[in-house]
Amino acid sequence: MQPRIRKSKMTAAVVGMMMAIPATSQAQGLLDFLFRGNRQEVQQPQVRQQPQQQRQQGMNGLNGQVQSGQTVQAFTKGGVPWKIVKSAWTEADELKFSQFVESIYESGCKSVPNCMAGKGNWYRDKDPSGMVWYADCGRFPYLLRSYFAFHNGLPFQSALVASKRDSSDRESEIKYAPKGTYISKRWSVTSGTNGYQFIKSTVQSVYSAVFRVDSRLDVDGGMYSDFYHVAINRKNIRPGTVLYDPNGHIATVAKVEKNGKIILLDSHPDNSVTRVEYNSAFRATLIVQGGGFKNWRPLKIVNGKTVAASNKEAPGYSLEQFVGDQPNKGGFSTAKWSTSDGILPSSRYVDVVRARMSLGAVKYHPVEEIKASMNTLCLMMEDRILSVKEAVTKGIDRKSMPNERLPGNIYGTSGEWEDYSTPSRDARLKTAIAEFYSDVKRMYDLYQKRDAKVVYSGNDLVGDMLRAYNESSAACQLSYTKSDGRGVSMDFQGFVERLYAMSFDPYHCIEQRMGATSSSELASCQQSATKDAWYKAQQSIRNSLERPYEKKMGWSLSEMQNGAAISAGVGVTSQAPVNIRAFLTSVR
């Protein structure tokens, strides 16, 4: 039995690139093996072919070779067959999948290969020796889901190609299409298919555009997403739920705390895996762009074909993330939601999510909140340092800016910049720290009003909050190695104080990447005056918490020096407050 895929002129091109071998006669031989026999089609509406660059978005970054260390036999003829022993996903399967994702999270793994080979993966001992998996943010959810389905004998279906809904849009990249996308090609696994090859091919074909689908596109039209939007509650949003940020990032819910905080697991182009607390950086406002919390559509086998649940059949299907649950003639901006904290507007959407996800009414325990938030943020800081170290290890900092211009969009591109720069990661980290600052200030303000939501039994709230902050800061020990081989250490507070000075540019020395400002620390940064000029010119972008993926950039140094980033709304002159210690000291 073979995978089902719609036949088209693109089949050989798409799948040939997805295979982990060069697109040669050897590749064609494997394609013949993979698809020989009776091919079952997944029927789709007739669609206008997209330009070649758009059709191959999912193939960017593939080198057409088997990754070093991988077991070739597992991905080619012979492999391990996918045996479908269950005709449908049940709620018990979904619960088990949630537990599987949470297990991966709890393992503390720092990279996709380590996550899949580590103790958190229940099925690692069943994999062939030497198996290594790779996946960036858009591929990681598909890896987790397909891998779990394979090892549990469940049906699986995946998008292969996304197309723009607006056929007249010839300017925007498909992954940032203003009016969203639809799925124009998909495939389903059938029993007997080479399981590992199917997973690998699926993971290497998907990309962020397949998430940018309006949930109102139901299964009867054939253009539906692999996901559907859900109501905001603990039953529907759970480990395994996917969170799509229309600015180009995807994460998976990994844990939901009792107090309503959601911890996310995401991966990056360098295959690092990070943990981040849900915040406004992930907020989605437009239904047509498919953002927000989404669950996988349940699948079942009907008359030998894989069938996805319709919106009506999908558990918890809802569009309330965009329109609220109160009377609303508008969209997200006028939406309101009922919560344990009362009716809240869209301007407090993060509070809406937390209140809805909390076990009981939201209560703020200031000292505990500070410790928990700083623990999560410290992990994000460590991950950022590791990402910068990877770029330096590869020698990217010793190279010059290609073409002496920024990429067309620094937040979403390809090549070295996509793999080793950190503008998106840095913006999300700054947003998380800025929101932590706001949360601390809000708890203080609520306590001054003796609001019952603040739970505190001591007699010196500010003193106890400051003590918790200082202790947590000291416990968060961070370091990096300078260009001259000497180490630099800092704690949480030290990282915060240099946050806006940290360069996202992979061609800068590690000292600038880590926000060094003192002449003594910068003395080992032996780079050109041109690079220093680039660093200075990029300050307005470092000040911003936004990630405008739709903006055209590509500026030269002189254009940056003349304020191009600010004029385009990409850079700003002000900085959101992030120094929690300074705030607490000021109100003591």
Secondary structure, DSSP 8 states (H G I E B T S, - for coil): ---EE---TTHHHHHHHHSSS-SSHHHHHHHHHHH-S--------------HHHHTGGGTT--SS--TT--HHHHSTT--B-----SB--HHHHHHHHHHHHHHHHTT--BHHHHHHSTT-TTGGGS-TT------TTTHHHHHHHHHHHHTT---EEEEEEEES-TT--SS-GGG-TT-EEEEEEEE--TTSBHHHHHHHHHHH--GGGG-B-TTS-GGGS---SEEEB-SSTTTS-TT-EEEETTTEEEEEEEE-TTS-EEEEEE-TT-BEEEEE--GGG----GGGT-EEEEE--EEEETTEEEE--TTTSTTB--HHHH-SS--SS-GGG-EEEETTEEEEGGGHHHHHHHHHSSSS--B-HHHHHHHHHHHHHHHHHHHHHHHHHHHHTTGGGS--GGGB--S-TTS--HHHHHH--HHHHHHHHHHHHHHHHHHHHHHHHHHTT-TTB---SS-HHHHHHHHHHHHHHH--EEEE-TTS-EEEE-HHHHHHTGGG----TTS-HHHHTT--SHHHHTT----HHHHHHHHHTHHHHH-----TTS----BHHHHHTTHHHHTTS--S------HHHHHHHH-
